[in-house]
């Protein structure tokens, strides 16, 4: 084949391509000495080529190495000009005369490609890497074509087989302008197809590539007589694996018993096979050629076929760049899926568990945005190093993209093994590190599924692990979750909720109801806007039907914007009707930390210019994790500068309540109803509510107690210093049109004190005790149930007053003579309650009521003695107003 005079044009190389090479030529030139040394190391490491240089002096070899340096640099600058083409043609002639076969020339070009690949990956910006690889690949192909053309024209061999092999290389390597960039499925398939068509002796040709774990050779490309098997399992005595293991070509008769059955079955047409290995590390394979005549390879010289093995390696190296993450060199998603599929099949024979893990770095985006992508990349590399220290031999770590990784953990004997690995991974991730003088901290969330407990295909295993990852994030991050059917059902419920909410947003089925907030003096302070969904078939749906979707990344902002706009619009309407109400609006933490949140607030205010911003209160749910506390603080301060009020909702339910109270700028604390509901029954709830109220009042904040359901709740909360209350005792959430009428008819009923005089200067604990006794007396009259911690064994040590008596009371008053009598009297109250209950159960109502009168008398004496003791003791710790 003659080389065309317009070779660059033939290869599709144009001025912009050569300009791209020129842009990075200084980087490639700097590595030319190392490339030249590797080139001659390669030539001297093989006996056939080493023989050529056997008599060369060190000085002459050094001169050749220097010429190779010049060749590497000259090729990059050549633009395959006519002068360069003639030079390469002459080098091909020289190779023939020196006895350097085409196989060694092709192998040398694989060295060039490997060296340039490393340089491109390490030193060239990512957006130029693929383009530069493509241009350099075409340049190498052109250079190799020139040398092979010179070799073929100089050869005086009459063996048509040898010439036909050279023609195959020449034809396949020609990448025309109108073709796409070289692809493995094109180039190697063309080689396989060309060999039988060019040679009457060749019956079949194929490429077999080792899988990622080196246990199976998989058929990638073939032509000629087809084989019945697509893979060959590892067997070091079998010719394919033997050649691959020894790294040397192997010629084998078809009669050999070690030949795979799928090949030996073709003995009527194939008499001999040649197996030519290539590659290293995780990219290994063989080229296989089957011929119809024994002795064919020795007759032609099997070194000619080595060129096809080297070309196979070159092309598969090109493919391999798409299977590795360029930053970390870890397997990418495609390669990981291949490894997972193999591990899944292997696991079926091992009777062990296979762990599939998706890992995400919590807080990575914040680091990347704050410190830049360079620090982000360094963080990813540091995390990869840390994670690899915790993995076992045989485990696989891959990067799926961004800050998301995947792990494959084969051979697990029990769940404890998996949990131990996950705990270690989380520990090394959360350890802080310093990058460019900045302290950086992130955490990790892991989603895990276990095959074959999760008996799914590879894609479904990944989906289940990914689903479980988001469950770990929703649960608070810095943890792992393991997939289960129950979790799958829960996630499906979340999907249903998200679809329900998406549809409601799109079709305008969302609405707001409003629950009044009442001051302890009986005034209506304002309302809280609560989201509802008016379903066309199911009617009005409460938040429980779609609550899990409210903080979804795609929905949090549009829902938040709807609530803001609807609530402000309603506030203006009330204002126009003469009602000045504060309106509290719930905002999710995801919407709060969205970069557009402040713009959303300003846009809503701008649409309602007549509204005083001080009438709007932004409620942030304290139970939701705020991963960027500093950012949240700045946003809340900005809201306050706009005139808005800020409230911490559901206070006490999160894991950072005191931190939020200390660091977030808030005007109001809303005590969660889970504490308020049992404040009369549970001394711990009373202690928590009192502590929140005390802390809030000291900080100058208003306090709203949510979930107030009875007059007793209202009375106790009022006397503990709570400013405002909200709950079904006053009103359920109402449509906007009902609020005006409700306010017109509302009045707060007087707080009941039963038979005891109102005591407005008691400590919260004593006030709770009095209310509990009153509740017990009403129970004896069968008006309500008995309070908890009254009749049980040791109840006198667990009730509100009992806890105080054996705690702070003992510490303050334990040495006073009256304290022992006080404890006896308190114990007698519980004994009288038990006796009264027993009589009531026996049907003796009169006897029970008589015991109740004695209990009431005993309690009056207890309170009198307690107050007297407190007043007499100079070291009393009770508030001065008691």
PyMOL commands that set and color helices and strands:
alter all, ss='L'
color gray80, all
select helices_A, chain A and resi 7-10+15-30+32-44+47-52+58-78+82-98+102-123+126-154+160-173+184-198+239-246+261-264+296-300+303-320+333-350+364-371+373-389+415-430+458-474+485-507+543-545+547-549+556-576+589-592+597-607+613-615+629-641+657-663+673-676+683-698+711-719+736-745+764-780+795-798+800-805+808-813+817-841+845-872
alter helices_A, ss='H'
color red, helices_A
select strands_A, chain A and resi 202-210+216-224+231-233+250-253+272-280+283-291+353-362+396-401+404-412+433-435+438-440+443-451+479-482+510-519+524-535+539-541+582-587+616-621+645-651+668-671+702-706+724-726+734-735
alter strands_A, ss='S'
color yellow, strands_A
deselect
rebuild
show_as cartoon
